[in-house]
C-alpha cells in the first residue's frame, strides 16, 4: 500500500450505504500533496477546506483519520462515515 516512490497517485472507489465515493490522492515522499473526492454522496457543503487540511499530512490511515475526526464528515460526505472515507482512501 505504501510506496517508496517519490511521487504516486492512488485512485480508489468504494460503494457504501451512503453512496459511491472515489478518492484520488497524490502523494510525494509519503506526504499528501493533493486529494480529490468524487461520488454520488449527498454533501451539504464544499470539500475545499478538507482538501486543504489533508495537504501536507503523512499518508497513513491514522493521520488522515485524525483530520477527518476534526471535520464535519456528515456534512461533507452525507451518509458516508469517517471510517468509510479512510477505508476508501487506503483500500482497507
N, CA, C and O atoms as a GROMACS GRO file, in nm:
protein
  368
    1UNK      N    1   0.083  -0.120   0.000
    1UNK     CA    2   0.000   0.000   0.000
    1UNK      C    3   0.086   0.125   0.000
    1UNK      O    4   0.057   0.220  -0.072
    2UNK      N    5   0.191   0.127   0.078
    2UNK     CA    6   0.276   0.245   0.086
    2UNK      C    7   0.393   0.228  -0.008
    2UNK      O    8   0.463   0.127  -0.004
    3UNK      N    9   0.414   0.325  -0.091
    3UNK     CA   10   0.519   0.316  -0.191
    3UNK      C   11   0.638   0.401  -0.149
    3UNK      O   12   0.623   0.505  -0.084
    4UNK      N   13   0.755   0.357  -0.187
    4UNK     CA   14   0.875   0.437  -0.160
    4UNK      C   15   0.906   0.530  -0.275
    4UNK      O   16   1.003   0.607  -0.269
    5UNK      N   17   0.826   0.525  -0.380
    5UNK     CA   18   0.850   0.613  -0.495
    5UNK      C   19   0.833   0.759  -0.452
    5UNK      O   20   0.761   0.789  -0.357
    6UNK      N   21   0.900   0.846  -0.523
    6UNK     CA   22   0.896   0.989  -0.489
    6UNK      C   23   0.758   1.048  -0.508
    6UNK      O   24   0.718   1.137  -0.433
    7UNK      N   25   0.683   1.000  -0.607
    7UNK     CA   26   0.551   1.057  -0.634
    7UNK      C   27   0.458   0.949  -0.686
    7UNK      O   28   0.494   0.872  -0.775
    8UNK      N   29   0.337   0.944  -0.630
    8UNK     CA   30   0.237   0.846  -0.670
    8UNK      C   31   0.100   0.909  -0.669
    8UNK      O   32   0.077   1.010  -0.602
    9UNK      N   33   0.009   0.849  -0.743
    9UNK     CA   34  -0.132   0.886  -0.738
    9UNK      C   35  -0.210   0.759  -0.711
    9UNK      O   36  -0.199   0.661  -0.784
   10UNK      N   37  -0.290   0.762  -0.605
   10UNK     CA   38  -0.374   0.648  -0.570
   10UNK      C   39  -0.518   0.682  -0.603
   10UNK      O   40  -0.569   0.787  -0.563
   11UNK      N   41  -0.583   0.594  -0.676
   11UNK     CA   42  -0.724   0.611  -0.711
   11UNK      C   43  -0.801   0.493  -0.654
   11UNK      O   44  -0.773   0.378  -0.688
   12UNK      N   45  -0.896   0.523  -0.568
   12UNK     CA   46  -0.975   0.419  -0.504
   12UNK      C   47  -1.123   0.456  -0.514
   12UNK      O   48  -1.159   0.573  -0.507
   13UNK      N   49  -1.206   0.354  -0.529
   13UNK     CA   50  -1.350   0.376  -0.534
   13UNK      C   51  -1.419   0.267  -0.455
   13UNK      O   52  -1.385   0.150  -0.466
   14UNK      N   53  -1.516   0.308  -0.374
   14UNK     CA   54  -1.593   0.212  -0.293
   14UNK      C   55  -1.739   0.253  -0.295
   14UNK      O   56  -1.774   0.369  -0.312
   15UNK      N   57  -1.824   0.153  -0.276
   15UNK     CA   58  -1.967   0.175  -0.267
   15UNK      C   59  -2.011   0.149  -0.123
   15UNK      O   60  -1.988   0.040  -0.069
   16UNK      N   61  -2.073   0.248  -0.062
   16UNK     CA   62  -2.119   0.240   0.076
   16UNK      C   63  -2.271   0.261   0.079
   16UNK      O   64  -2.330   0.302  -0.021
   17UNK      N   65  -2.332   0.235   0.192
   17UNK     CA   66  -2.475   0.262   0.205
   17UNK      C   67  -2.508   0.409   0.179
   17UNK      O   68  -2.615   0.441   0.128
   18UNK      N   69  -2.414   0.497   0.214
   18UNK     CA   70  -2.434   0.641   0.195
   18UNK      C   71  -2.401   0.689   0.054
   18UNK      O   72  -2.416   0.808   0.026
   19UNK      N   73  -2.357   0.600  -0.035
   19UNK     CA   74  -2.328   0.638  -0.173
   19UNK      C   75  -2.192   0.590  -0.218
   19UNK      O   76  -2.119   0.523  -0.145
   20UNK      N   77  -2.160   0.625  -0.341
   20UNK     CA   78  -2.031   0.589  -0.401
   20UNK      C   79  -1.931   0.698  -0.366
   20UNK      O   80  -1.963   0.817  -0.371
   21UNK      N   81  -1.810   0.658  -0.331
   21UNK     CA   82  -1.703   0.753  -0.302
   21UNK      C   83  -1.579   0.712  -0.379
   21UNK      O   84  -1.534   0.598  -0.372
   22UNK      N   85  -1.523   0.807  -0.452
   22UNK     CA   86  -1.395   0.788  -0.520
   22UNK      C   87  -1.298   0.889  -0.462
   22UNK      O   88  -1.330   1.007  -0.447
   23UNK      N   89  -1.178   0.842  -0.429
   23UNK     CA   90  -1.073   0.929  -0.377
   23UNK      C   91  -0.950   0.916  -0.466
   23UNK      O   92  -0.901   0.806  -0.490
   24UNK      N   93  -0.902   1.028  -0.516
   24UNK     CA   94  -0.778   1.034  -0.594
   24UNK      C   95  -0.679   1.114  -0.511
   24UNK      O   96  -0.695   1.234  -0.490
   25UNK      N   97  -0.575   1.045  -0.463
   25UNK     CA   98  -0.481   1.106  -0.370
   25UNK      C   99  -0.342   1.109  -0.434
   25UNK      O  100  -0.289   1.006  -0.475
   26UNK      N  101  -0.284   1.228  -0.440
   26UNK     CA  102  -0.146   1.244  -0.489
   26UNK      C  103  -0.054   1.250  -0.369
   26UNK      O  104  -0.077   1.323  -0.273
   27UNK      N  105   0.054   1.169  -0.377
   27UNK     CA  106   0.149   1.160  -0.267
   27UNK      C  107   0.290   1.183  -0.321
   27UNK      O  108   0.326   1.132  -0.426
   28UNK      N  109   0.367   1.262  -0.248
   28UNK     CA  110   0.510   1.280  -0.280
   28UNK      C  111   0.588   1.259  -0.152
   28UNK      O  112   0.562   1.324  -0.051
   29UNK      N  113   0.683   1.167  -0.156
   29UNK     CA  114   0.768   1.137  -0.041
   29UNK      C  115   0.687   1.105   0.084
   29UNK      O  116   0.724   1.145   0.195
   30UNK      N  117   0.576   1.032   0.066
   30UNK     CA  118   0.496   0.987   0.178
   30UNK      C  119   0.399   1.089   0.235
   30UNK      O  120   0.337   1.065   0.338
   31UNK      N  121   0.387   1.204   0.168
   31UNK     CA  122   0.301   1.313   0.216
   31UNK      C  123   0.196   1.344   0.110
   31UNK      O  124   0.226   1.346  -0.009
   32UNK      N  125   0.073   1.368   0.153
   32UNK     CA  126  -0.035   1.402   0.060
   32UNK      C  127  -0.009   1.542   0.003
   32UNK      O  128   0.009   1.638   0.078
   33UNK      N  129  -0.008   1.550  -0.130
   33UNK     CA  130   0.010   1.680  -0.197
   33UNK      C  131  -0.121   1.731  -0.256
   33UNK      O  132  -0.136   1.851  -0.279
   34UNK      N  133  -0.215   1.640  -0.282
   34UNK     CA  134  -0.346   1.679  -0.333
   34UNK      C  135  -0.440   1.562  -0.315
   34UNK      O  136  -0.398   1.447  -0.312
   35UNK      N  137  -0.568   1.592  -0.303
   35UNK     CA  138  -0.671   1.489  -0.293
   35UNK      C  139  -0.798   1.544  -0.356
   35UNK      O  140  -0.832   1.660  -0.338
   36UNK      N  141  -0.866   1.458  -0.428
   36UNK     CA  142  -0.994   1.494  -0.491
   36UNK      C  143  -1.094   1.383  -0.459
   36UNK      O  144  -1.062   1.264  -0.469
   37UNK      N  145  -1.214   1.425  -0.421
   37UNK     CA  146  -1.321   1.331  -0.392
   37UNK      C  147  -1.432   1.346  -0.494
   37UNK      O  148  -1.469   1.458  -0.531
   38UNK      N  149  -1.485   1.233  -0.540
   38UNK     CA  150  -1.595   1.231  -0.635
   38UNK      C  151  -1.696   1.127  -0.586
   38UNK      O  152  -1.662   1.037  -0.510
   39UNK      N  153  -1.818   1.140  -0.630
   39UNK     CA  154  -1.917   1.038  -0.596
   39UNK      C  155  -2.058   1.093  -0.597
   39UNK      O  156  -2.083   1.208  -0.633
   40UNK      N  157  -2.149   1.005  -0.556
   40UNK     CA  158  -2.291   1.044  -0.554
   40UNK      C  159  -2.342   1.062  -0.411
   40UNK      O  160  -2.463   1.057  -0.387
   41UNK      N  161  -2.251   1.084  -0.316
   41UNK     CA  162  -2.289   1.111  -0.178
   41UNK      C  163  -2.352   1.250  -0.170
   41UNK      O  164  -2.329   1.335  -0.256
   42UNK      N  165  -2.432   1.272  -0.068
   42UNK     CA  166  -2.508   1.396  -0.056
   42UNK      C  167  -2.437   1.495   0.038
   42UNK      O  168  -2.465   1.499   0.158
   43UNK      N  169  -2.346   1.572  -0.018
   43UNK     CA  170  -2.272   1.672   0.058
   43UNK      C  171  -2.356   1.799   0.069
   43UNK      O  172  -2.420   1.840  -0.028
   44UNK      N  173  -2.355   1.860   0.188
   44UNK     CA  174  -2.427   1.986   0.205
   44UNK      C  175  -2.332   2.105   0.213
   44UNK      O  176  -2.374   2.219   0.234
   45UNK      N  177  -2.202   2.079   0.198
   45UNK     CA  178  -2.104   2.187   0.196
   45UNK      C  179  -1.986   2.144   0.108
   45UNK      O  180  -1.972   2.027   0.074
   46UNK      N  181  -1.904   2.240   0.073
   46UNK     CA  182  -1.791   2.212  -0.014
   46UNK      C  183  -1.681   2.134   0.056
   46UNK      O  184  -1.670   2.137   0.179
   47UNK      N  185  -1.601   2.065  -0.022
   47UNK     CA  186  -1.492   1.982   0.030
   47UNK      C  187  -1.358   2.054   0.031
   47UNK      O  188  -1.258   1.997   0.073
   48UNK      N  189  -1.355   2.178  -0.015
   48UNK     CA  190  -1.229   2.250  -0.032
   48UNK      C  191  -1.148   2.262   0.096
   48UNK      O  192  -1.027   2.242   0.095
   49UNK      N  193  -1.214   2.293   0.207
   49UNK     CA  194  -1.142   2.310   0.334
   49UNK      C  195  -1.079   2.177   0.378
   49UNK      O  196  -0.965   2.175   0.424
   50UNK      N  197  -1.152   2.068   0.364
   50UNK     CA  198  -1.097   1.937   0.398
   50UNK      C  199  -0.977   1.905   0.310
   50UNK      O  200  -0.875   1.857   0.359
   51UNK      N  201  -0.989   1.930   0.182
   51UNK     CA  202  -0.878   1.904   0.088
   51UNK      C  203  -0.754   1.982   0.132
   51UNK      O  204  -0.645   1.926   0.135
   52UNK      N  205  -0.769   2.107   0.166
   52UNK     CA  206  -0.655   2.188   0.209
   52UNK      C  207  -0.595   2.135   0.338
   52UNK      O  208  -0.473   2.136   0.355
   53UNK      N  209  -0.680   2.089   0.431
   53UNK     CA  210  -0.630   2.036   0.558
   53UNK      C  211  -0.556   1.904   0.540
   53UNK      O  212  -0.466   1.872   0.618
   54UNK      N  213  -0.592   1.827   0.437
   54UNK     CA  214  -0.525   1.699   0.412
   54UNK      C  215  -0.390   1.716   0.344
   54UNK      O  216  -0.303   1.629   0.356
   55UNK      N  217  -0.371   1.826   0.273
   55UNK     CA  218  -0.242   1.850   0.207
   55UNK      C  219  -0.134   1.867   0.314
   55UNK      O  220  -0.151   1.943   0.409
   56UNK      N  221  -0.024   1.795   0.296
   56UNK     CA  222   0.085   1.801   0.392
   56UNK      C  223   0.078   1.695   0.500
   56UNK      O  224   0.170   1.683   0.581
   57UNK      N  225  -0.032   1.619   0.504
   57UNK     CA  226  -0.048   1.513   0.603
   57UNK      C  227   0.024   1.387   0.555
   57UNK      O  228   0.020   1.355   0.436
   58UNK      N  229   0.088   1.317   0.646
   58UNK     CA  230   0.154   1.191   0.612
   58UNK      C  231   0.049   1.091   0.563
   58UNK      O  232  -0.060   1.082   0.619
   59UNK      N  233   0.083   1.016   0.460
   59UNK     CA  234  -0.011   0.921   0.401
   59UNK      C  235  -0.016   0.792   0.484
   59UNK      O  236   0.038   0.688   0.444
   60UNK      N  237  -0.080   0.802   0.598
   60UNK     CA  238  -0.104   0.689   0.688
   60UNK      C  239  -0.248   0.699   0.737
   60UNK      O  240  -0.296   0.810   0.763
   61UNK      N  241  -0.317   0.587   0.752
   61UNK     CA  242  -0.457   0.591   0.794
   61UNK      C  243  -0.481   0.670   0.922
   61UNK      O  244  -0.579   0.745   0.931
   62UNK      N  245  -0.395   0.656   1.021
   62UNK     CA  246  -0.415   0.725   1.148
   62UNK      C  247  -0.408   0.877   1.132
   62UNK      O  248  -0.484   0.950   1.196
   63UNK      N  249  -0.317   0.924   1.048
   63UNK     CA  250  -0.301   1.068   1.028
   63UNK      C  251  -0.418   1.127   0.951
   63UNK      O  252  -0.466   1.235   0.985
   64UNK      N  253  -0.463   1.057   0.849
   64UNK     CA  254  -0.579   1.103   0.772
   64UNK      C  255  -0.703   1.100   0.861
   64UNK      O  256  -0.784   1.192   0.859
   65UNK      N  257  -0.717   0.993   0.938
   65UNK     CA  258  -0.832   0.979   1.027
   65UNK      C  259  -0.837   1.093   1.129
   65UNK      O  260  -0.946   1.140   1.164
   66UNK      N  261  -0.722   1.138   1.178
   66UNK     CA  262  -0.718   1.249   1.274
   66UNK      C  263  -0.776   1.376   1.212
   66UNK      O  264  -0.847   1.450   1.279
   67UNK      N  265  -0.745   1.401   1.085
   67UNK     CA  266  -0.801   1.518   1.016
   67UNK      C  267  -0.952   1.500   0.999
   67UNK      O  268  -1.028   1.595   1.020
   68UNK      N  269  -0.994   1.381   0.961
   68UNK     CA  270  -1.137   1.355   0.943
   68UNK      C  271  -1.213   1.369   1.075
   68UNK      O  272  -1.326   1.418   1.076
   69UNK      N  273  -1.152   1.328   1.186
   69UNK     CA  274  -1.217   1.339   1.317
   69UNK      C  275  -1.246   1.483   1.354
   69UNK      O  276  -1.338   1.510   1.430
   70UNK      N  277  -1.167   1.576   1.302
   70UNK     CA  278  -1.186   1.720   1.330
   70UNK      C  279  -1.264   1.790   1.220
   70UNK      O  280  -1.262   1.912   1.211
   71UNK      N  281  -1.334   1.712   1.137
   71UNK     CA  282  -1.410   1.768   1.024
   71UNK      C  283  -1.556   1.726   1.034
   71UNK      O  284  -1.586   1.622   1.093
   72UNK      N  285  -1.646   1.805   0.978
   72UNK     CA  286  -1.788   1.770   0.979
   72UNK      C  287  -1.820   1.666   0.870
   72UNK      O  288  -1.882   1.699   0.769
   73UNK      N  289  -1.776   1.543   0.891
   73UNK     CA  290  -1.784   1.438   0.789
   73UNK      C  291  -1.927   1.418   0.741
   73UNK      O  292  -1.949   1.396   0.621
   74UNK      N  293  -2.024   1.424   0.830
   74UNK     CA  294  -2.164   1.406   0.791
   74UNK      C  295  -2.210   1.511   0.692
   74UNK      O  296  -2.287   1.482   0.601
   75UNK      N  297  -2.163   1.634   0.709
   75UNK     CA  298  -2.198   1.741   0.616
   75UNK      C  299  -2.121   1.729   0.486
   75UNK      O  300  -2.172   1.765   0.379
   76UNK      N  301  -1.999   1.678   0.494
   76UNK     CA  302  -1.913   1.668   0.376
   76UNK      C  303  -1.948   1.549   0.287
   76UNK      O  304  -1.945   1.560   0.165
   77UNK      N  305  -1.980   1.436   0.349
   77UNK     CA  306  -1.999   1.313   0.273
   77UNK      C  307  -2.138   1.249   0.292
   77UNK      O  308  -2.157   1.133   0.256
   78UNK      N  309  -2.232   1.323   0.348
   78UNK     CA  310  -2.366   1.268   0.367
   78UNK      C  311  -2.362   1.148   0.460
   78UNK      O  312  -2.317   1.158   0.574
   79UNK      N  313  -2.410   1.035   0.412
   79UNK     CA  314  -2.418   0.914   0.493
   79UNK      C  315  -2.290   0.832   0.497
   79UNK      O  316  -2.289   0.724   0.555
   80UNK      N  317  -2.182   0.880   0.438
   80UNK     CA  318  -2.055   0.808   0.440
   80UNK      C  319  -1.977   0.854   0.564
   80UNK      O  320  -1.958   0.973   0.586
   81UNK      N  321  -1.931   0.758   0.644
   81UNK     CA  322  -1.865   0.789   0.770
   81UNK      C  323  -1.716   0.815   0.752
   81UNK      O  324  -1.659   0.788   0.646
   82UNK      N  325  -1.653   0.867   0.857
   82UNK     CA  326  -1.508   0.889   0.856
   82UNK      C  327  -1.433   0.757   0.838
   82UNK      O  328  -1.333   0.752   0.767
   83UNK      N  329  -1.482   0.650   0.902
   83UNK     CA  330  -1.420   0.518   0.884
   83UNK      C  331  -1.427   0.475   0.738
   83UNK      O  332  -1.332   0.418   0.685
   84UNK      N  333  -1.540   0.500   0.674
   84UNK     CA  334  -1.557   0.461   0.534
   84UNK      C  335  -1.471   0.546   0.440
   84UNK      O  336  -1.419   0.494   0.342
   85UNK      N  337  -1.457   0.674   0.470
   85UNK     CA  338  -1.367   0.760   0.390
   85UNK      C  339  -1.225   0.708   0.402
   85UNK      O  340  -1.155   0.696   0.301
   86UNK      N  341  -1.182   0.678   0.523
   86UNK     CA  342  -1.048   0.625   0.545
   86UNK      C  343  -1.029   0.492   0.475
   86UNK      O  344  -0.925   0.469   0.412
   87UNK      N  345  -1.128   0.405   0.485
   87UNK     CA  346  -1.120   0.273   0.418
   87UNK      C  347  -1.112   0.288   0.267
   87UNK      O  348  -1.044   0.209   0.201
   88UNK      N  349  -1.180   0.388   0.212
   88UNK     CA  350  -1.173   0.411   0.068
   88UNK      C  351  -1.034   0.458   0.028
   88UNK      O  352  -0.974   0.404  -0.066
   89UNK      N  353  -0.982   0.556   0.097
   89UNK     CA  354  -0.852   0.613   0.063
   89UNK      C  355  -0.742   0.507   0.068
   89UNK      O  356  -0.654   0.502  -0.018
   90UNK      N  357  -0.748   0.421   0.170
   90UNK     CA  358  -0.640   0.324   0.192
   90UNK      C  359  -0.675   0.182   0.148
   90UNK      O  360  -0.600   0.088   0.174
   91UNK      N  361  -0.788   0.167   0.083
   91UNK     CA  362  -0.832   0.037   0.032
   91UNK      C  363  -0.832  -0.068   0.143
   91UNK      O  364  -0.782  -0.179   0.125
   92UNK      N  365  -0.888  -0.032   0.257
   92UNK     CA  366  -0.893  -0.122   0.373
   92UNK      C  367  -1.016  -0.212   0.368
   92UNK      O  368  -1.036  -0.294   0.457
   0.00000   0.00000   0.00000
